[in-house]
Amino acid sequence: MRTVQIRVPATSANLGPGFDALGLALSLYDDVEATLTDEPGTRVVVEGEGAGEVDLGEGHLVVKAMRAAFDRMGAAQPDGIRLRCHNRIPHARGLGSSSAAVCAGILAARALAKGEQLSDGEVFALATEMEGHPDNVAPCLAGGLTVAWSDHTGTPHMVKLIPDERIRPVAVVPSTRLATETARGLLPKDVPHKDASFNAGRAALLIAALTQRPEPGLLLAATEDRLHQHYRAPAMQDTADLVERLRAVGVPAIVSGAGPTVLAFSTSDTQDLIAPEVGNDWHIQQMDVDPIGADVQFPETR
C-alpha cells in the first residue's frame, strides 16, 4: 500500500473586476488521504462538507482527477483506491471546492505514481482542463494572489503575488447554494466596450491595492465591477444586496467566485463594519491569505 496526504486551500476567484483572471488562496482547507491498494475497487469516506451527499466511488471528483492524472502520465490505473476526505470548504458557495478536489486528486496521483511524473505546469494544465478555467486552480496550487491566463495555444499560465499582510479576507457564507453553471449561464455573450475598459483599469488598480496600498478607499474603488456581478444578481439577490450594503458603509465587498458567498477585504479601519450588516442566515468566517497553496506530505514524514 502507498499513501499520500494532500491539503488544499479554499479559493476566491474574480475578486470583483478580475473576471476569470484573478484568484486568492484562503486559509480554509480540505484534507485528503489517498491510498493505492492491491484490493480492487474504490472506496471513499467523507467527513465534514459533502458528507452524505457526494459519490463514494468512481464518481467522486478526487477519484476522477486521480484517474485523469494517471492517464495523462501514461501510468497504469491502480487496482484499488481508498480515499479519506475531511472537507471544510463549503460546496457550491463560490469558494473553490471543486478546484480543491481536482487539484488534490491530480497531486495525489502524481505523488503515488511509480516512475511517471507530471511537471508543475502539466499539473496546472490538467487541473485547468478539468475545472474549465485557471482562476481557481492557480491559487489552489500556488497560494497567495494569482493572475492566470491562457496563451494562443490554450496553455494556462500564472503569476503569483503576495498581498499585504494587513488585509484579512472575510468570507460571509450563506446557507443557500448556487451552481457555477447556473451563475455563468446568466452572463451575456457581449459587453459594452466602456465596461470592458472600466474593468481592465479596476483589475490593474486591485493588484496595486492588494499588494502595495491596502487603504479602504482604494480597495473600495479597485473592487468595482461591471462585467459579471450585476448580471448574476437575479440568481442570488440576497448576495447582491449584502454586497451593496457592505460597500455603502465603506467595506470592499465582492461576490466570491460565482457566488453566493460574499468576500470582504477587511482592514483595521473596516473590520468592525461587517457584522452589523450581516443577518442571521450568514456565517462570517475571518481568514488569512494562504501563502503556499496545495501541500503534499507522506504519512511517515508529516
N, C-alpha and C positions, 0 to 999 in steps of 0.2 A: 504494500500500500504506500502511496505517496500523497502527502497532504501539504496544502499551502493555505495561508490566511491572508485575506485581502481586506483592507479598509479603504472605502471610497467616500468622498465628501459629497454633501448636497451642493447644488449649484443654482445660481440665478442667472438666467440669460437675458439678453437685450439691454437691461439696465436703463430702460427708458428709450433714449434715441438710438442706441447701438443695435438696431434690429438685425438679428441673425449674425452678429459680429462680436459683440462684447459679452463676456461672461465672468462670473465671480464664484470662487470656491468658498464654501461656508463650513463652519466648524460643527456640523451635524453629520453623523456618519452611519453608513451601513457596514456591517462586518460579515464577511463571507468566508467560510471554511470549506474548501473543496478537497475531496479525496478521490483518487483513482484506485479502483479495486479490480481483482480478477473475477469477482462475483458479478454476473451480468445484471443489467438493469440500472435504472436511475431512480434515486430516492432523494427527496428534498424535505428538509424540516425548516419551517419558517416561524420565527418568533418576532413579535412586535408588529410593525406596519405590514399589512397584507396577509397576516395570519388568518387562515380560514377562507381566503379569497383567491389567492393565486394558485396556478397549476403546480402540483408537487411532483411532476415528472418531466418528460421531454419538452413540454410546453412552457416550462419556466424560463424566463428571459435570460437568466445567468447560464442555464444549460444551453440554450440556443446560441449564445455568444461563445461559449466554450466550443461547441461543435463547429461553429463557423471558423474559429481560430485554428482548430486542428486541421480543418480542410485547407485553410489558407496557407498553413505551414507545410502541407503535404504529409502530415503525420497521420498515423493510424488512429482511428477513433478508439477510445478506451472501451473495454468491456463493461465496466461499471463506473458510475459517477455517484458520489454521495456528497450532498451539499447541506450545510447548516447555515442559515441566514438569520442574522439578528438585525432587523431593519428598524431604523429610526426616522428615515426620510419619508414624509407623508407621500402617498401615492396620488397622482392626478391633481397636484396642487401647484405646479409650476416651480418645483424645487429640484428637478432633475433626477427623479427616482429611476426612470428608465435608463437614462445615461449612466447612472451609477451601476445599475445591473449589467449593462452592456460592457462597460469598462472592467468591472470585476470579473466577468466571465472570460474576456479576452486575456486579461493579465493572468488569471488562474491557469488557463490553458498554456500560455507561453511559459509560465514557471514550471509546469508539470511535464511538458513535452520532453521526450528524450532525444537529444541531438538536433532538434529542429528549433528554429528561432524566428521571431519577428522583430524587426528593428522598432524603435520608438515611433518612427514615422509611419511604419506599417500598422502598428497598433492604432495610432491616431486615425489612419485612413480607414481601417476596417470598422472602428467604432463610429466614425462619421457615416460610413456607408450604411451601417445598421440603424443608426439613430436618425439619419436624414439630414442633419445639419451639424456643423462643428462647434457652435457657440456654447453648447452644454458640455460636450465631451472634452473640449480643450481645458477648461478649468478643473474638471474632474480628474484628468490625468496629470496636469501640471501644477495645480494650485494657483493661488493668487488671483490677479486680474488678467484676463487674456483677451487678446484681439485675434480673431480667427477669420480666415478667408480661404477660398479655393481658387487655384490658378486656372488657366485656359484648358488644362487637361482634366480638371476636376479634382486634382490632388489638393488636399487641405493643408494649410499651414497655420502656425500660431506664433504669437509673440507674448511672452509673459512679463507682467509688470507687478510691482508690489505697491498696494495702496498705502497711503499714510496711516500709521497705526492709531491716530486719533479718531478715525472713522470706525464706528461699530455698526454693522448691519443688524437690523431688527426685522425679523420675519413676523408678519401678522397673518396667521393661518386660519382660514375658515373651516367649518365642518363640512362644507359642500365641496364637491369635486368638479373638475371640468377637463374633458379630454382635449389634448393638444390639437387633434384633428378637427374638433368642433370649433375651437378658437381660431385656428388658421383658416378654416373654411369661410370665415366672415370677412377676410381681407379682400380688398378689390384687386383686380389684375393690374391696374394702373393707378398712379397717384400724381397729383399736380407737381410740376417741376419746382414750384416755390416750397412745397412741403418737403421734397427730397433735399433741396438746398438747406432748408431750415434744420433738418435732422443731421445733415453732414456737419454743419457748424456746431450743433449741440453735442454730437458724439465726440468731436475733437476737443471741445471745451470740457467734457466729462472726464476725459483722460487726465487733463491738467488738474481739474478739481479734485479728483480722487488721489492723485499721486503727489501733488505739489502744494495745493492751497485748499485744504478742507474747510472752507468757510461756508456757513449755511446758505448765505445769499447766492454764492457762486454755484454751490451744489444744486440749489433750487432751480436756477436758470439752466444749468447743464443737464438736468434730468427731464426737461420738457421734450415732448414727443408729438409728432403729427402723422406718423406712418402706420401705427398699428393699435394703440391702446383705445382710442375712441371708436374705432371700427369694431372692436371686440366687446365693448361695453354692454351691448344688449344681452350678451350671454352671461355676464357677471356684473349686474348693476350694483350690487352691494359693494363689490370691489372698487368699481369706478367711483362710487360715492365716497368711500373711505379715502381713496387716493386724493380726491378733491378736498375733503375736509382737512386732511393732514397738510396738504400743500397750502391751504388757506391760512394755517397758523404758522407757516414757515418751515415745515418738515419736508425735506426732499424725499418724496414717496413715489413709487412706481409700481407697475404690475410686474410681479416676478415671473419671468418666462411667459408662458401662455396664460398664466393665472390659474386659480383665482387668488393666490397668496399675494399680499402686498409686501413689498420690501421697502424699508425706510433706511436712509443713511443717517445714523444718529451721531451727533457730536455733543460735547458738554453743554452747548447752547440750546440744543433741541431735545435732549433725552427725556425731559420731564413733560414734553408737549404731546407725546404719542398716546399714552394710556387714556387720558381724558376723552380722546376722540374715538376710542375703540369700544364697541359694545361687548356684551357677554357671549356672543356667538363666535368670538375670535380668540385664538390663543396667541399671546405675544411671546416671542422667543428671541432674546437677545443673543447674538453670536459674535464670533470673531471671523476674520478672513482666514481660511485655511491656507498656510503658506506652501505646502508641499504636494498636495494632491494625493492621488492613489498611493497606498503604501502596501508593499508586498513583503511578507515575512514567512519563514518556515518555523513550525512549532518549536523545534529544538533550539532556535536562535532567538526566540521572542522573549 
